């Protein structure tokens, strides 16, 4: 029977399509698929009948009502994406039609508004990261990291990359996937169990071969530890003529030194913390910039530049387009065909709203909350925090528990209306029953007190 949700599903139309294609049955279109992989039964999906629009709406509203929203207190879950406050003006501005519905600004004469907004984004992020050039965004932080490392391979023609084991495992998986089939070897570098930072001695041993293209590092890293010896790491890497790619948390750069200032050759990041919200994990925007303009022809994605129009007025346009749509495919630096312009503009609005003093004050408030939480949690019997005693933390903290299963503790917190940390025992079994917790400007003193008293109660304390 025809289905009114599925176009061309009536038997008559199906027969007409089959006759036009010269086939007897639709299954002939899939003749190259092994028969053992083809499902030859009705799928057990749906509710057994077609639903009207009204019934569908009611059904999904009923499902959505089961969702638990954590606002009081906000979620403490770390691991890369954390809860931050998004000012109302951000959503208001990016909801304007000229931003919300805009496509690639190929025609500068009718796209000056969005081109200027993206130029401002590039300028703001370049200043924040301390580099010369930033592109008009990538998809997210992980794809920006992968693009940056592939760019480094193109620049110095070496086929080995060093990546510490204290980086976000999900980012590492994306990098690893993007290097499949390229002939590039990825070697891992360990971390210091006292600081949580990259093991500099092991790094030097693996640099000595002289065949390393680049070293990738995150700060703060996956454990929430600031790479306090980042400048020394950069100098060591440059000693062996390798490039340094630094993935820095943008919201931390109001209180931490910009990676470009410390000597990073390529900087990347994820703009999620800059007014984008959590968005169920996306969308976000990937930050990618370079400290040396001589690498600009290898920079993937879009660049927006400032120029003068025929009347001598300031104008904006896309420049140095090195994508496969614009040049010979074998010369293209990337196959990224779009980006996250709307999210990039949201970040520009957010940074413009805060200004240089605001981003500094915000960083200080997050730093204070982080260390207040460490002090409170460390007073609980059965809790080890920080796991890296000599580490310096920002926003996220790795916490270990002397319990058989963190999952049981987590479920106990959920019953109290608290979303706890992200479990990392599977990714890093050497840390035991541990999780990563996040503390931002959204978490008040009383929120942190509620978290710690709840954990204490669940662990059998007072």
Buried (B, 14 or more C-beta within 10 A) or exposed (E): EEEEEEEEEBEEEBEEEBEEEEEEEEEEEEEEEEEEEEEEEEEEEEEEEEBEEEEEEEEEEEEEEEEEEBEEBBBBBBBBBBBBEBEEEBEEBBEEEEBEEBEBBEEBEEBBBBBBBBBBBBBBBBBBBBBBBBBBBBBBBBBBBBBBBBBBBBBBEBBBBBBBBBBBBBBBEBBBEBBEEEEBBBEBBBBBBEBBBBBBEBBBEBBEEEEBBBBBBBBBBBBBBBBBBBBEBBEBBBEBEBBBBBBBBBBBBBBBEBBBEBBBBBBBBBBBBBBBBBEEEBBBBBBBBBBBEEBBEBBBBBBBBBEEEEEEEEBBBBEBEBBBEEEEEEEBBBEBEEBBBBBBBBBBBBBBBBEEEBBBBBBEBBBEBBBBBBEBBBEBEBBBBBBBEEBBBBBBBBBBBEBEEBEEBBEBBEEBEBBBBBBBBEBBEEBBBBBBBBBBBBBEEEBBBBBBBBBBEBBEBE
